[in-house]
Amino acid sequence: MTIATPPSRDDAPFVEARLSAIAPRLRRQLQRLYGAAALEPLWDRTAAILRRAAAARAADLVALDTARLADPDWFVRPDMLGYSTYVDRFGGTVAGVEAHVDHLESLGVRYLHLLALLKARAGDSDGGFAVADYLAVEPRLGTMADVERLAARLRAGRISLCVDLALNHTADDHRWAQAARAGDPFYRDFYMVVSADEAAARDAELPQVFPTTAPGNFTPVPEMGGHVRTTFYPFQWDLNWRNPNVFLAMLDTMLTLANHGFEAFRLDSTAFLWKQDGTDCRNLPPSHYIVRALRAALDIAAPATLLKAEAIVPTAFVPPYFGADEGDGFEPECHLVYNNSLMVAGWVALAEQSAQLPHAIVAASGGLPRGANWLSYARCHDDIGWGAVLGDLAGIDPAPTQRLVAAARFLHGEGDSWARGEPFQSDGAALHGTNGTLASLAGLEAAQDDDAREAALRRIALVNALSIASGGLATLYMGDEAGLLNDRSYLADADHAHEGRWLHRPAMDWTARATPDARRIAGDIARLRAARIASGGAGAPRAIATAHPALLAIGCGTDTVFLNFSAAPVALDAAGHDRLTGATIADLPAWGMAWIEGEAA
């Protein structure tokens, strides 16, 4: 695949200057990972890949590099709004997505994450995350040429295109895996194979990601001479990052994709990259060194490009994914990290009518390094994983598990609940995840009268406000802006029926945008975005104490945002001018919110 716009060579001195300036940071990571003895030959091969990728970069992308180097905080702006969707669910094909860019522009979107775009394995593919070819598009969705056209159209609308980059594993039918299965020793070392006894011993001490549908961490593959490490599904073979050839192959892959026009990579399962016996193989330091090395490489060859960590881990483990100082100065890692804990906390707050947990998460979300931002959201393509906030809740409640179980059961519709979520499989602890669209979880599916519908619409606005007011790159999940409900048609699909998360992955109903509910939801989102722009709020949020246990106050830019997580009205400490309504507000109705000009006293 060739890049349509011819490259410009005027930037070659600048590339060499970046290579010289950033080389020490990149070399440190490589030495930490592979040792001093391997460094020089590995560095020569790494530098060759960087120079080759930079030389192939198209003129319009070079211009974007230059602009963003001059404005490194371009993605930490009050107007940053994201959107996440599956290609087929949104537009059918890549060309179909391009036909609906006007919808994204009407929402004010500046960042588009297309899920499961790259070619996946045949049959079950974990929703597309079992990648068979990193450099090809899923054939039914289009071609890489279609992606380049889409990326150019998005750039014209100031929208950056993000794609998933599965670093932990490939599909078992990826060409590397096929070569390994056929006996090629070079590619056999791309994967990890152990005996049956060792697999059993390791499984006894390792947690399981999918204990119900994919128990264990190893899969017997006779052609490989033992059990292949498969942390997620049996058809997803874990990559052996101890092998520097894996690093070089993935580096070349990432830079090639960046040259096709992708401006951001969602690094899938970053917490799992490095495997070490005697540990749980999560959040180990070498996993960070891998990502920091990839970041340094991008900063040299494609500096307009963002890295985003999918680190769905307890809040205490999240800060290192932004970077750290190991004694040689701060080493940046990811530009963006999911604030998953804040999303979970919002649903806990709705279920128990208490702002206690989101207040704690907002308070823990400050202190971001320069050139970094949260990615916040109310819902996404995955489940609500309750266990992610166990550590946070343990600091304020002696019985955190029971409290989260109660919240989960409420969202599953138990008792007098208005929610219509469904339980997801256990993560190995007492807790389960929860599936459901934003609208169904917030009560719109269950609403039988105008009062219940109004309450549900307020709750939808409330969790969207939590995401937007928290300063990060607030990202909408497809269909949530139209109030789409749970889609149980997946149960009739043999490839999806076992995977409950398809409940909240409906096809986009374009006619639904015209309904009163959809117009209300979209209007609320537009008002929240406009208020944030007016406040100048972006980056780390500020937690502000309130006198009422259900009332959350967040400092956003020059303003204070109040969110009432209760079914009863709540009085504010002082009246103020609300940017959302233009009125002077003294109290909030049930599930109400206000964006008050000026910081709280």
Secondary structure, 3 states (H helix, E strand, C coil): CCCCCCECCCCHHHHHHHHHHHHHHHHHHHHHHHCHHHHHHHHHHHHHHHHHHHHCCEHHHHHHHHHHHHCCCCCCCCCCEEEEEEHHHHCCCHHHHHHCHHHHHHHCCCEEEEECCEEECCCCCCCCCCEEEEEEECCCCCCHHHHHHHHHHHHHCCCEEEEEEECCEEECCCHHHHHHHCCCHHHHCCECEECHHHHHHHHCCCCCCECCCECCCEEEEHHHCEEEECCCCCCEEEECCCCHHHHHHHHHHHHHHHHCCCCEEEEECHHHCCCCCCCCCCCCHHHHHHHHHHHHHHHHHCCCCEEEECCCCCHHHCHHHHEEECCCCEEECCCEEECHHHHHHHHHHHHHCCCHHHHHHHHHCCCCCCCCEEECECCCCCCEEHHHHHHHHHCCCCCHHHHHHHHHHHHCCCCCCCCCCEEEEECCCCCEEEECCHHHHCCCCCCCCHHHHHHHHHHHHHHHHHHHHCCCCEEEECCHHHCCCCCHHHHHCCCCCCCHHHHHCCCCCHHHHHCHHHHHHHHHHHHHHHHHHHHCCCCCCEEECCCCCCEEEEEECCEEEEEECCCCCEEEEEEEEECCCCCEEEEECCCCEEEECCCCC
